[in-house]
Amino acid sequence: MTILLYIILFIMGIYIGSFVSTAAHRIPLNQSLIKKKSYCPKCNHKLEFADTVPIISYIIYGGRCRYCKSKISPRYILLELFTGIAFVFIAMFFEVDATKCEWMQVFQMALAMLYLIFILLIAEIDREKQTIDTRVLIYGTIITIFKLIFEYHYDNSFNARSVIINLVVLTVILLVDVVYTQRKNRHEYLFNLLIFIVLMNIFLTEIVAIMAIICTLLIIFFRLLLAKIMTSKKNSQKELCVAQYLALSNIIVALIIFFV
């Protein structure tokens, strides 16, 4: 039964991975995630159900659009595979057993999956548009609130002082964002990045958050080093997607914790 549960979660995960790719493309364009039918971003042809089956449709059509034959990046299938495998790992981490399923374990597993979707959306949108969408941050804030409510009622190690400090910091950032960014017409990337870090710090433990930040700094350092060695000065000045690297660091640290 547990193996069957893992198979179901894997299938669910690859569909969620496909949804993340679609959402990352549509959210910055203010397009509906539900009402608007799936379409090829190159030729705008509406896709049929057979065209949108994760992994399988990619393999059948040779990694190309069925209609305009334009090449589809393999990162989409890799994201689908990763999300499917990650869902299984999350279930294993919380020791969810289909034969004796406890609601607390299921709830924690669901929160972890929702958080994974959050950081994947942050990473994909930042990679494509070099921005951190405020609507995605609102989604991250909502699931973080649910986690705090759960921990307040059921976790004996709940640290109210740490949560209050983080909430105060978050409030200050939001106020400064509203006053400074809106009135001065400045870019919101830095403020949204700080909000992302605070949400990460609340959702994860401080140690995990610090590890993720250190990992991000290392990734950026090696990224800049490689850019300086291998590319021209023009390309080396390309804007860094810091939020994408921070999201990647979240995943790397989570994998280290899982396997250790």
MODELLER restraints for C-alpha pairs under 7 A, 6 or more apart:
rsr = mdl.restraints
at = mdl.atoms
rsr.add(forms.Gaussian(group=physical.xy_distance, feature=features.Distance(at['CA:1:A'], at['CA:98:A']), mean=5.82, stdev=0.5))
rsr.add(forms.Gaussian(group=physical.xy_distance, feature=features.Distance(at['CA:1:A'], at['CA:99:A']), mean=6.67, stdev=0.5))
rsr.add(forms.Gaussian(group=physical.xy_distance, feature=features.Distance(at['CA:2:A'], at['CA:97:A']), mean=5.75, stdev=0.5))
rsr.add(forms.Gaussian(group=physical.xy_distance, feature=features.Distance(at['CA:2:A'], at['CA:98:A']), mean=5.03, stdev=0.5))
rsr.add(forms.Gaussian(group=physical.xy_distance, feature=features.Distance(at['CA:5:A'], at['CA:98:A']), mean=6.46, stdev=0.5))
rsr.add(forms.Gaussian(group=physical.xy_distance, feature=features.Distance(at['CA:6:A'], at['CA:88:A']), mean=5.55, stdev=0.5))
rsr.add(forms.Gaussian(group=physical.xy_distance, feature=features.Distance(at['CA:9:A'], at['CA:84:A']), mean=6.88, stdev=0.5))
rsr.add(forms.Gaussian(group=physical.xy_distance, feature=features.Distance(at['CA:9:A'], at['CA:87:A']), mean=5.97, stdev=0.5))
rsr.add(forms.Gaussian(group=physical.xy_distance, feature=features.Distance(at['CA:9:A'], at['CA:88:A']), mean=6.07, stdev=0.5))
rsr.add(forms.Gaussian(group=physical.xy_distance, feature=features.Distance(at['CA:10:A'], at['CA:84:A']), mean=4.14, stdev=0.5))
rsr.add(forms.Gaussian(group=physical.xy_distance, feature=features.Distance(at['CA:10:A'], at['CA:85:A']), mean=6.01, stdev=0.5))
rsr.add(forms.Gaussian(group=physical.xy_distance, feature=features.Distance(at['CA:10:A'], at['CA:87:A']), mean=6.19, stdev=0.5))
rsr.add(forms.Gaussian(group=physical.xy_distance, feature=features.Distance(at['CA:10:A'], at['CA:88:A']), mean=6.01, stdev=0.5))
rsr.add(forms.Gaussian(group=physical.xy_distance, feature=features.Distance(at['CA:11:A'], at['CA:84:A']), mean=6.28, stdev=0.5))
rsr.add(forms.Gaussian(group=physical.xy_distance, feature=features.Distance(at['CA:12:A'], at['CA:84:A']), mean=6.78, stdev=0.5))
rsr.add(forms.Gaussian(group=physical.xy_distance, feature=features.Distance(at['CA:13:A'], at['CA:83:A']), mean=5.00, stdev=0.5))
rsr.add(forms.Gaussian(group=physical.xy_distance, feature=features.Distance(at['CA:13:A'], at['CA:84:A']), mean=3.73, stdev=0.5))
rsr.add(forms.Gaussian(group=physical.xy_distance, feature=features.Distance(at['CA:13:A'], at['CA:87:A']), mean=5.78, stdev=0.5))
rsr.add(forms.Gaussian(group=physical.xy_distance, feature=features.Distance(at['CA:14:A'], at['CA:54:A']), mean=6.27, stdev=0.5))
rsr.add(forms.Gaussian(group=physical.xy_distance, feature=features.Distance(at['CA:14:A'], at['CA:80:A']), mean=4.31, stdev=0.5))
rsr.add(forms.Gaussian(group=physical.xy_distance, feature=features.Distance(at['CA:14:A'], at['CA:81:A']), mean=5.83, stdev=0.5))
rsr.add(forms.Gaussian(group=physical.xy_distance, feature=features.Distance(at['CA:14:A'], at['CA:83:A']), mean=5.72, stdev=0.5))
rsr.add(forms.Gaussian(group=physical.xy_distance, feature=features.Distance(at['CA:14:A'], at['CA:84:A']), mean=4.59, stdev=0.5))
rsr.add(forms.Gaussian(group=physical.xy_distance, feature=features.Distance(at['CA:15:A'], at['CA:54:A']), mean=6.19, stdev=0.5))
rsr.add(forms.Gaussian(group=physical.xy_distance, feature=features.Distance(at['CA:15:A'], at['CA:80:A']), mean=6.88, stdev=0.5))
rsr.add(forms.Gaussian(group=physical.xy_distance, feature=features.Distance(at['CA:17:A'], at['CA:79:A']), mean=5.71, stdev=0.5))
rsr.add(forms.Gaussian(group=physical.xy_distance, feature=features.Distance(at['CA:17:A'], at['CA:80:A']), mean=4.26, stdev=0.5))
rsr.add(forms.Gaussian(group=physical.xy_distance, feature=features.Distance(at['CA:17:A'], at['CA:83:A']), mean=5.38, stdev=0.5))
rsr.add(forms.Gaussian(group=physical.xy_distance, feature=features.Distance(at['CA:18:A'], at['CA:54:A']), mean=6.40, stdev=0.5))
rsr.add(forms.Gaussian(group=physical.xy_distance, feature=features.Distance(at['CA:18:A'], at['CA:80:A']), mean=5.75, stdev=0.5))
rsr.add(forms.Gaussian(group=physical.xy_distance, feature=features.Distance(at['CA:20:A'], at['CA:121:A']), mean=6.13, stdev=0.5))
rsr.add(forms.Gaussian(group=physical.xy_distance, feature=features.Distance(at['CA:21:A'], at['CA:76:A']), mean=6.84, stdev=0.5))
rsr.add(forms.Gaussian(group=physical.xy_distance, feature=features.Distance(at['CA:23:A'], at['CA:33:A']), mean=6.32, stdev=0.5))
rsr.add(forms.Gaussian(group=physical.xy_distance, feature=features.Distance(at['CA:24:A'], at['CA:121:A']), mean=5.93, stdev=0.5))
rsr.add(forms.Gaussian(group=physical.xy_distance, feature=features.Distance(at['CA:24:A'], at['CA:124:A']), mean=5.79, stdev=0.5))
rsr.add(forms.Gaussian(group=physical.xy_distance, feature=features.Distance(at['CA:24:A'], at['CA:125:A']), mean=5.04, stdev=0.5))
rsr.add(forms.Gaussian(group=physical.xy_distance, feature=features.Distance(at['CA:26:A'], at['CA:33:A']), mean=6.91, stdev=0.5))
rsr.add(forms.Gaussian(group=physical.xy_distance, feature=features.Distance(at['CA:37:A'], at['CA:46:A']), mean=6.64, stdev=0.5))
rsr.add(forms.Gaussian(group=physical.xy_distance, feature=features.Distance(at['CA:38:A'], at['CA:46:A']), mean=5.89, stdev=0.5))
rsr.add(forms.Gaussian(group=physical.xy_distance, feature=features.Distance(at['CA:38:A'], at['CA:47:A']), mean=5.52, stdev=0.5))
rsr.add(forms.Gaussian(group=physical.xy_distance, feature=features.Distance(at['CA:39:A'], at['CA:45:A']), mean=5.32, stdev=0.5))
rsr.add(forms.Gaussian(group=physical.xy_distance, feature=features.Distance(at['CA:39:A'], at['CA:46:A']), mean=4.20, stdev=0.5))
rsr.add(forms.Gaussian(group=physical.xy_distance, feature=features.Distance(at['CA:39:A'], at['CA:47:A']), mean=5.08, stdev=0.5))
rsr.add(forms.Gaussian(group=physical.xy_distance, feature=features.Distance(at['CA:40:A'], at['CA:46:A']), mean=6.62, stdev=0.5))
rsr.add(forms.Gaussian(group=physical.xy_distance, feature=features.Distance(at['CA:40:A'], at['CA:47:A']), mean=6.92, stdev=0.5))
rsr.add(forms.Gaussian(group=physical.xy_distance, feature=features.Distance(at['CA:43:A'], at['CA:68:A']), mean=6.26, stdev=0.5))
rsr.add(forms.Gaussian(group=physical.xy_distance, feature=features.Distance(at['CA:50:A'], at['CA:57:A']), mean=6.67, stdev=0.5))
rsr.add(forms.Gaussian(group=physical.xy_distance, feature=features.Distance(at['CA:51:A'], at['CA:57:A']), mean=5.58, stdev=0.5))
rsr.add(forms.Gaussian(group=physical.xy_distance, feature=features.Distance(at['CA:54:A'], at['CA:80:A']), mean=6.85, stdev=0.5))
rsr.add(forms.Gaussian(group=physical.xy_distance, feature=features.Distance(at['CA:55:A'], at['CA:77:A']), mean=5.63, stdev=0.5))
rsr.add(forms.Gaussian(group=physical.xy_distance, feature=features.Distance(at['CA:63:A'], at['CA:71:A']), mean=6.06, stdev=0.5))
rsr.add(forms.Gaussian(group=physical.xy_distance, feature=features.Distance(at['CA:63:A'], at['CA:72:A']), mean=5.31, stdev=0.5))
rsr.add(forms.Gaussian(group=physical.xy_distance, feature=features.Distance(at['CA:64:A'], at['CA:70:A']), mean=5.38, stdev=0.5))
rsr.add(forms.Gaussian(group=physical.xy_distance, feature=features.Distance(at['CA:64:A'], at['CA:71:A']), mean=4.39, stdev=0.5))
rsr.add(forms.Gaussian(group=physical.xy_distance, feature=features.Distance(at['CA:64:A'], at['CA:72:A']), mean=5.15, stdev=0.5))
rsr.add(forms.Gaussian(group=physical.xy_distance, feature=features.Distance(at['CA:65:A'], at['CA:71:A']), mean=6.50, stdev=0.5))
rsr.add(forms.Gaussian(group=physical.xy_distance, feature=features.Distance(at['CA:65:A'], at['CA:72:A']), mean=6.73, stdev=0.5))
rsr.add(forms.Gaussian(group=physical.xy_distance, feature=features.Distance(at['CA:87:A'], at['CA:113:A']), mean=6.60, stdev=0.5))
rsr.add(forms.Gaussian(group=physical.xy_distance, feature=features.Distance(at['CA:90:A'], at['CA:109:A']), mean=6.29, stdev=0.5))
rsr.add(forms.Gaussian(group=physical.xy_distance, feature=features.Distance(at['CA:91:A'], at['CA:109:A']), mean=6.13, stdev=0.5))
rsr.add(forms.Gaussian(group=physical.xy_distance, feature=features.Distance(at['CA:93:A'], at['CA:258:A']), mean=6.69, stdev=0.5))
rsr.add(forms.Gaussian(group=physical.xy_distance, feature=features.Distance(at['CA:94:A'], at['CA:105:A']), mean=6.08, stdev=0.5))
rsr.add(forms.Gaussian(group=physical.xy_distance, feature=features.Distance(at['CA:94:A'], at['CA:109:A']), mean=6.38, stdev=0.5))
rsr.add(forms.Gaussian(group=physical.xy_distance, feature=features.Distance(at['CA:96:A'], at['CA:105:A']), mean=6.22, stdev=0.5))
rsr.add(forms.Gaussian(group=physical.xy_distance, feature=features.Distance(at['CA:96:A'], at['CA:106:A']), mean=6.73, stdev=0.5))
rsr.add(forms.Gaussian(group=physical.xy_distance, feature=features.Distance(at['CA:111:A'], at['CA:143:A']), mean=6.88, stdev=0.5))
rsr.add(forms.Gaussian(group=physical.xy_distance, feature=features.Distance(at['CA:118:A'], at['CA:136:A']), mean=6.89, stdev=0.5))
rsr.add(forms.Gaussian(group=physical.xy_distance, feature=features.Distance(at['CA:118:A'], at['CA:140:A']), mean=5.90, stdev=0.5))
rsr.add(forms.Gaussian(group=physical.xy_distance, feature=features.Distance(at['CA:119:A'], at['CA:247:A']), mean=5.34, stdev=0.5))
rsr.add(forms.Gaussian(group=physical.xy_distance, feature=features.Distance(at['CA:120:A'], at['CA:247:A']), mean=6.93, stdev=0.5))
rsr.add(forms.Gaussian(group=physical.xy_distance, feature=features.Distance(at['CA:122:A'], at['CA:132:A']), mean=6.30, stdev=0.5))
rsr.add(forms.Gaussian(group=physical.xy_distance, feature=features.Distance(at['CA:122:A'], at['CA:243:A']), mean=6.71, stdev=0.5))
rsr.add(forms.Gaussian(group=physical.xy_distance, feature=features.Distance(at['CA:122:A'], at['CA:244:A']), mean=6.57, stdev=0.5))
rsr.add(forms.Gaussian(group=physical.xy_distance, feature=features.Distance(at['CA:123:A'], at['CA:243:A']), mean=6.23, stdev=0.5))
rsr.add(forms.Gaussian(group=physical.xy_distance, feature=features.Distance(at['CA:123:A'], at['CA:244:A']), mean=3.96, stdev=0.5))
rsr.add(forms.Gaussian(group=physical.xy_distance, feature=features.Distance(at['CA:123:A'], at['CA:247:A']), mean=5.81, stdev=0.5))
rsr.add(forms.Gaussian(group=physical.xy_distance, feature=features.Distance(at['CA:125:A'], at['CA:131:A']), mean=6.61, stdev=0.5))
rsr.add(forms.Gaussian(group=physical.xy_distance, feature=features.Distance(at['CA:125:A'], at['CA:132:A']), mean=6.82, stdev=0.5))
rsr.add(forms.Gaussian(group=physical.xy_distance, feature=features.Distance(at['CA:126:A'], at['CA:132:A']), mean=5.87, stdev=0.5))
rsr.add(forms.Gaussian(group=physical.xy_distance, feature=features.Distance(at['CA:126:A'], at['CA:241:A']), mean=5.95, stdev=0.5))
rsr.add(forms.Gaussian(group=physical.xy_distance, feature=features.Distance(at['CA:126:A'], at['CA:243:A']), mean=6.46, stdev=0.5))
rsr.add(forms.Gaussian(group=physical.xy_distance, feature=features.Distance(at['CA:126:A'], at['CA:244:A']), mean=5.82, stdev=0.5))
rsr.add(forms.Gaussian(group=physical.xy_distance, feature=features.Distance(at['CA:127:A'], at['CA:241:A']), mean=6.18, stdev=0.5))
rsr.add(forms.Gaussian(group=physical.xy_distance, feature=features.Distance(at['CA:127:A'], at['CA:244:A']), mean=6.30, stdev=0.5))
rsr.add(forms.Gaussian(group=physical.xy_distance, feature=features.Distance(at['CA:130:A'], at['CA:241:A']), mean=5.91, stdev=0.5))
rsr.add(forms.Gaussian(group=physical.xy_distance, feature=features.Distance(at['CA:131:A'], at['CA:189:A']), mean=6.12, stdev=0.5))
rsr.add(forms.Gaussian(group=physical.xy_distance, feature=features.Distance(at['CA:132:A'], at['CA:189:A']), mean=6.20, stdev=0.5))
rsr.add(forms.Gaussian(group=physical.xy_distance, feature=features.Distance(at['CA:132:A'], at['CA:192:A']), mean=6.24, stdev=0.5))
rsr.add(forms.Gaussian(group=physical.xy_distance, feature=features.Distance(at['CA:137:A'], at['CA:196:A']), mean=6.90, stdev=0.5))
rsr.add(forms.Gaussian(group=physical.xy_distance, feature=features.Distance(at['CA:141:A'], at['CA:199:A']), mean=6.72, stdev=0.5))
rsr.add(forms.Gaussian(group=physical.xy_distance, feature=features.Distance(at['CA:144:A'], at['CA:199:A']), mean=6.93, stdev=0.5))
rsr.add(forms.Gaussian(group=physical.xy_distance, feature=features.Distance(at['CA:144:A'], at['CA:203:A']), mean=5.74, stdev=0.5))
rsr.add(forms.Gaussian(group=physical.xy_distance, feature=features.Distance(at['CA:151:A'], at['CA:158:A']), mean=5.99, stdev=0.5))
rsr.add(forms.Gaussian(group=physical.xy_distance, feature=features.Distance(at['CA:152:A'], at['CA:158:A']), mean=6.01, stdev=0.5))
rsr.add(forms.Gaussian(group=physical.xy_distance, feature=features.Distance(at['CA:163:A'], at['CA:202:A']), mean=6.64, stdev=0.5))
rsr.add(forms.Gaussian(group=physical.xy_distance, feature=features.Distance(at['CA:166:A'], at['CA:198:A']), mean=6.45, stdev=0.5))
rsr.add(forms.Gaussian(group=physical.xy_distance, feature=features.Distance(at['CA:166:A'], at['CA:202:A']), mean=6.75, stdev=0.5))
rsr.add(forms.Gaussian(group=physical.xy_distance, feature=features.Distance(at['CA:170:A'], at['CA:195:A']), mean=6.31, stdev=0.5))
rsr.add(forms.Gaussian(group=physical.xy_distance, feature=features.Distance(at['CA:170:A'], at['CA:198:A']), mean=6.44, stdev=0.5))
rsr.add(forms.Gaussian(group=physical.xy_distance, feature=features.Distance(at['CA:173:A'], at['CA:191:A']), mean=6.69, stdev=0.5))
rsr.add(forms.Gaussian(group=physical.xy_distance, feature=features.Distance(at['CA:177:A'], at['CA:191:A']), mean=6.11, stdev=0.5))
rsr.add(forms.Gaussian(group=physical.xy_distance, feature=features.Distance(at['CA:181:A'], at['CA:187:A']), mean=6.62, stdev=0.5))
rsr.add(forms.Gaussian(group=physical.xy_distance, feature=features.Distance(at['CA:181:A'], at['CA:188:A']), mean=6.34, stdev=0.5))
rsr.add(forms.Gaussian(group=physical.xy_distance, feature=features.Distance(at['CA:193:A'], at['CA:243:A']), mean=6.41, stdev=0.5))
rsr.add(forms.Gaussian(group=physical.xy_distance, feature=features.Distance(at['CA:200:A'], at['CA:209:A']), mean=6.38, stdev=0.5))
rsr.add(forms.Gaussian(group=physical.xy_distance, feature=features.Distance(at['CA:201:A'], at['CA:209:A']), mean=5.27, stdev=0.5))
rsr.add(forms.Gaussian(group=physical.xy_distance, feature=features.Distance(at['CA:211:A'], at['CA:253:A']), mean=6.89, stdev=0.5))
rsr.add(forms.Gaussian(group=physical.xy_distance, feature=features.Distance(at['CA:212:A'], at['CA:246:A']), mean=6.68, stdev=0.5))
rsr.add(forms.Gaussian(group=physical.xy_distance, feature=features.Distance(at['CA:212:A'], at['CA:249:A']), mean=4.95, stdev=0.5))
rsr.add(forms.Gaussian(group=physical.xy_distance, feature=features.Distance(at['CA:212:A'], at['CA:250:A']), mean=5.40, stdev=0.5))
rsr.add(forms.Gaussian(group=physical.xy_distance, feature=features.Distance(at['CA:212:A'], at['CA:253:A']), mean=6.14, stdev=0.5))
rsr.add(forms.Gaussian(group=physical.xy_distance, feature=features.Distance(at['CA:213:A'], at['CA:246:A']), mean=6.64, stdev=0.5))
rsr.add(forms.Gaussian(group=physical.xy_distance, feature=features.Distance(at['CA:215:A'], at['CA:249:A']), mean=5.66, stdev=0.5))
rsr.add(forms.Gaussian(group=physical.xy_distance, feature=features.Distance(at['CA:216:A'], at['CA:245:A']), mean=5.62, stdev=0.5))
rsr.add(forms.Gaussian(group=physical.xy_distance, feature=features.Distance(at['CA:216:A'], at['CA:246:A']), mean=5.23, stdev=0.5))
rsr.add(forms.Gaussian(group=physical.xy_distance, feature=features.Distance(at['CA:216:A'], at['CA:249:A']), mean=5.65, stdev=0.5))
rsr.add(forms.Gaussian(group=physical.xy_distance, feature=features.Distance(at['CA:219:A'], at['CA:245:A']), mean=6.94, stdev=0.5))
rsr.add(forms.Gaussian(group=physical.xy_distance, feature=features.Distance(at['CA:227:A'], at['CA:236:A']), mean=5.29, stdev=0.5))
rsr.add(forms.Gaussian(group=physical.xy_distance, feature=features.Distance(at['CA:228:A'], at['CA:236:A']), mean=6.15, stdev=0.5))
